[in-house]
Amino acid sequence: MIPYLTLFLVVLCLTFFAECFRKKQKKLSYFFAFLSIIILTLFATFRAYSVGTDINVYGLKIFNSALSFSNFQNFFSTVQNEHLYYVINYIISHIFGDFRFYLFFYHLFISIIVYKIAYKSEENLINYILVFLLLVFNSTFNILRQSIAIFIILYSYHFLKEKNYLKYIIAVLIAQLFHSSAIMCLSFILIVFVSKSKYKYLYTILFALGMVFAMSSIDSISTTFNFNSFVSDKYMRYIISDKSNFNAKIFFVKMLMCFLTLFFSKFSNDEKYKELTLFPIIDLVLYSSSNWIVYGYRMSYYTLPFYILLIPKISSSLKNKESKFIYNFCIIGLMICYWVVRYYIYKYDGTMPFLFYWE
């Protein structure tokens, strides 16, 4: 735990300085943000390969397989789906020959995306980075393919805000070239329309239940509409398996975060982020469904990161100082609880204990 806490403290301090110089000295602000990005990236790059479950499940195997092919066409002919992930592995493996370079560029990409999202906003940079560190950072050590898709989707959310649906669709299609499940994020377009209804919370629950039904019926849907090119046999077996990833304690913390966010959003007159308040509801439904549909757990990986966008906006929109303090105190406490329960106690994503490669 100590390495993570030390990292979080250093990154938040650097982000604090980046925020201090953000308006008057932008170059200095970017310098501190750059230092933070590099530290996050190097910390993750030089971890032991035992940190992060999927490194040894498929990460190293795919990289070494790509390295073993001298001809790109021969390698590409073995790929069934998620083509862009394999292509990038091939390129990096043949240029650098070491999996750590893949980890470097992978974590660099994610860190840059998070800071770009933060800088595009008007809210305090620290709020965005804190949410990322406590809710999502550890998971990126594990889900190597899906994490890329997740942050492409998250960054592309502004296309939905701008009603540029074509660009969002293109972003989702690119994301599914890294992880097949990203194709279901096309359904997020409906959230924009649902958020305008006075029955938006009811419709959001029905929408999330629809996603659960789609996942439970994926086998027949794939056969009927010939989606086999999007969903491999491996994923099909995973989706329809009866293994449960549900954890009652994690669900309880998620539920409190959701209710707290919805409650305090009522005190804001800012309508610009209101549709974001629907994602915690979707996240809660998807995660609860993992008690009987294993892929509900994996799909909730897409909805949880929307807290990175939502929490800073609620905090900044609360004009009453007392309300703002209560919300910040409670939501940070819940996020710390989430990190401790998920990553430290139950060791999800295989990131505990943290070890550097030389240890």
C-alpha positions, 0 to 999 in steps of 0.5 A: 500500500505504501508505494501507492500512497506515496505515488498519490501524494507526489502526483497530487502535490505536482497537480496542485502546483499545476493548478496554481499556475494554470491561469497566469503561467500556463507553461509552468502549469504544463511542466508540473502536469508533465512531471506528474504524467511521467511519474505515473507512467514510470511507476506503472511501467517498472512494476513487477509483472505479477502486479496486474492480473492480465499481464500474465494472462494475455499481455506478455503472451500477445507481445511475445507472439507478435515479436516471434513473427517476422512478417506482419501479414502472417501475424495479422492473419492470426488475429480474429478481432481487436485488431488495433491492439494486436497491431500496436503490440506488433509495432512496439515489439519489433521496434523496441523488443521489450514489453516494458515499452508497451507498458510505458506507451500504454500508461502514458496514453491513459495519463495524458487522456486524464490530464487533457480531460482535466485541462479542458474543464474549468474545475480544479485539476486536483479533483479530476486526478484524485477521482482517477487515482482512487477509482480507476488507476489500479484497474489499468494495471490489469485490463490492458485492452479494455482500459484503452477502450475505456479512456477513448470512450471517456474522452469522446464523451464531449462529442455527445455533449456537442451532439456530434454523434458521428464522431462519437460513433467513430470513436466507439468503433476505434475503441472496439478495435482494442476491446470488443465490449466497447461496441455496447457503448454506442448505446450511451447516445441514448443517455443524451435523450433520456436526460431531458425527460422528467422520468430520466431516472426511471428510463435510465434504470430501464436502459441499464436493464436493457444492457443487462438483457442484451448481455444475457442474450449475447449468444443468440444475438451474435448468432442471429445477426452474425456478430461473431466478428465482433465477439470471439469464442473466448468472450462468448464463453466468458460472457455466458459463464455462471461465475460471479464477480459481485462483492456486497461491500463494493456494491454498498460503497458504489450505492452510497456514492451514487445516492450522494451524487444524485442528492447533491446534484439537486442543489445545483442549477447547472444543467450542463452536466445533468446527464452525467448523473445518470452514469452512476445509476447505470454503473450500479445496475450493471455491477449488481447484475454481475451477481448472475451475469459475469459481464455486467462486472466488466461493462461497469468498467466503462461507467465507473470512470464517468465519476472522473467527469462528474464529481468535480462538476458537482463540487464546483457547482455547489455555491453553498460552502457548507454543502460543498464541504459536506459533499467533498468530505463524504465523496472523498471518504467513500472513494478512499473506502472503495480503493481500500475495499476493492484493491487492498482488502479484496485485491481485485485486479491483482495490484496488491502487493505492489512490487517493482521489477527489481524486487 
